[in-house]
């Protein structure tokens, strides 16, 4: 199928004239990231959140390996280095460590929690296990209101999460803050630009944590506020245009905001050289294929190919219940379908994907990054090698909220920009247990009810992601005078700024009651509805 829109000029800014391949551009993505902060990851999922909070200060931040050499850091020349927290104890054998030379290369260092303990131990301090672990709010007394704590009150709430702490700082450090249980809540080295804090400034539970990070990034490190998404958009467009030249790019569409923003950015860069492919894997939300076709033939003047592969995907998923195996099989089936369609498109040289920074981190694929693989992302690997394409990932360095803002910068309609995220494997990872037509039909109807009720209540923009999950759990119920033994739907709704951490939505009881009543009455085979009140962490947003 191939179609294009006649009114695209009124919706999406037109692509500007092409710059000949190889000609220099007035700006580049690299130029926007010259003044950067790097986070060394010691295994904490908060490392991503630290990076996001730094970017809120309009300064670019990226995550690197914890064991990167001091010499390599000198070459990269960041304006500042942040050492993340981590689950290990610094005194344990095999605990992750950094190159001690990084403390003496003249670049400001901020250690957070485990990072503070590493810095203090490396520079003459002592770390030991506390009598009891400390998790939660604490009141921090600021002893020195200069530098890190400039502009903060004498007392402020902070969030602690540790089992060890610095017990001695010797003569090399000066105390900046303390709590009733932590005498060295924040310190600074007397000769070196090395700071440490036991609490976590990156989490929202530390209300003034953003100001603390701002003081470090702009004040101590002297960074300029050069990271702006409007500039990033133009630089990325110029970069794509120069790299692609006159060749053709294929972009996979899913209907989600990530692929939509990639398509919009590519359209502005190369116009008619873009071909899009939508694979209907039978795992889409209710009426989603029709909606995607409508949106992408209304808002984009591009070549759109739709592949109907429902039976192929359901066949490879038959009898599979393990979530990682589901993702693997869906990824392989996607490659087969996409490859078959892509080979029909002449002169295709590049493949564009909507990979985001959290995808890269959680897949364990970050540049120099040691983060554990949380889940498989089929859009992070495999396909380019299968097809012999060069890969273009213009959103690879962005977080989800940055992608939404970029979509607005590119002129996308709100219906696309603010659509709730949908996982690459689709409903398969919300259909716990076996995936088949009957169970998918139940889930699809229940999910539609959840989303439509949230929209009707005016809460769609106030919630970040809301959906239904079909559980492989049957329970006894009574409908009329008959006993039932049917399946259970869980409703999941979360609020988050960055999708790296999330809290469950406090939906009104009457809204939950309407959802439950409608699902039980309208979805055959379901007799019980539950509401998920888990936060991330420790849970993930998706159930699989």
Order of alpha helices (4+ residues) and beta strands (2+ residues): alpha-beta-alpha-beta-alpha-beta-beta-alpha-beta-beta-beta-beta-beta-alpha-alpha-beta-alpha-beta-alpha-beta-alpha-alpha-beta-alpha-alpha-beta-alpha-alpha-alpha-beta-beta-beta-alpha-beta
